[in-house]
Amino acid sequence: MHTLQDPEFGNKMVTLMAALVLVLQIAMVAQRWIVTNIRLFAAQSFLLAAIANTIAYYNHAPHIYVAAVLTLLAKGILVPIVLERLVARIEIRQEIEPIVNIPLSIVISGGLTLVGYVLAEPFYRPEEAPGAATLGHNALAVAISLFLIGFFMMINRRKALTQVLALLCLENGLFLAAISLTYGMPLIVELGVLFDVLVAVMVLGILVYRIRETFESMDVSRMRRLRG
């Protein structure tokens, strides 16, 4: 019981879960099956909710509990269900060859992870005593890496649906940065951001379906034919 009350134990748990979040992100870069990517995103969102819950527990921050529950329900359950139904409806289950091949994409993702740790270095204070106030600071590097890799996925993927997933992963990076560095934005801001994400997913889902109906493909590069 005393172990669970120790902030050092909480810090180790947050660091472990953040590392798993990063592993799942790189797995998404290497994965071409769309449904598998959706489920990897759901697992990543579940871990983010667990990180938020841990930080809320040690810092006695009720509004972060709210953010954790909303993240779990919206991005861990609701959004994956909607996207999987969309995949079943449009009957396209595999990503076509990305712009950069998968082995090179993994190498680039590793490089972006290194960039994330370099950018987070100025925020690291090893002289600070471990405690609830510093819980999760080590996750900032992972948050920056998620943002960079998500942005790379948006550029590298051809199908509109996997670009939607990349956008969601990018937002996961922003969420992790918010809870690890500032222990959450004001609740009204978090609710507004989450609502924006849900609306964006719904709108992009409709656009994906319309692209599929019009071009018989989700390859966004085919939209170039619209140019005069």
Buried (B, 14 or more C-beta within 10 A) or exposed (E): EEEEEEBEBBBEBBBEBBBBBBEBBBBBBEBBEBBBBBBBBBBBBBBBBBBBBBBBBBBEBEBBBBBBBBBBBBBBEBBBEBBBEBBEEBEBEEBBEBEBEBEEBBEBBBEBBEBBBEBBEEEBEEEEEBBBEBBBBBBBBBBBBBBBBBBBBBEBBBBBBBBBBBBBBBBBBBBBBBBBBEBBBEBEEBBEBBEEBBEBBEEBBEBBBEBBEEBEBBBBEBEEEEEE
